[in-house]
């Protein structure tokens, strides 16, 4: 399936809200001035987000590598595009 950037961003935002267990709201997820850690995202939430991204998009995220891209919707979408998620 081919996704527009907008569709992919919406899907990633939904996964973030889901993974946070309600800590990060739909409105907060779009605030790019703060990363997810600053919004209260826990390490467990990050692991759940990684699992969701890997399952949904068929990508691999090395948790021992630089994972700073997981802090914002836009950088996650950028990562997915780099991994050839169309």
RAVENGI-V695986 format. One record per residue. N is the residue number from 1. RES is the residue in one small letter. D_LAST is the distance of its C-alpha to the last C-alpha in whole Angstrom. Layout:
BEGIN
n;res;d_last
N;RES;D_LAST
N;RES;D_LAST
END
This chain:
BEGIN
n;res;d_last
1;x;7
2;x;5
3;x;6
4;x;8
5;x;9
6;x;12
7;x;11
8;x;9
9;x;12
10;x;14
11;x;13
12;x;14
13;x;17
14;x;18
15;x;18
16;x;20
17;x;22
18;x;23
19;x;23
20;x;25
21;x;28
22;x;28
23;x;29
24;x;26
25;x;26
26;x;24
27;x;25
28;x;26
29;x;22
30;x;21
31;x;24
32;x;23
33;x;27
34;x;27
35;x;25
36;x;24
37;x;28
38;x;30
39;x;29
40;x;30
41;x;27
42;x;29
43;x;28
44;x;28
45;x;25
46;x;23
47;x;23
48;x;22
49;x;19
50;x;18
51;x;19
52;x;17
53;x;14
54;x;15
55;x;15
56;x;13
57;x;10
58;x;12
59;x;12
60;x;15
61;x;17
62;x;21
63;x;23
64;x;25
65;x;23
66;x;23
67;x;21
68;x;22
69;x;18
70;x;19
71;x;21
72;x;19
73;x;16
74;x;15
75;x;15
76;x;14
77;x;10
78;x;11
79;x;12
80;x;8
81;x;7
82;x;10
83;x;9
84;x;6
85;x;4
86;x;0
END
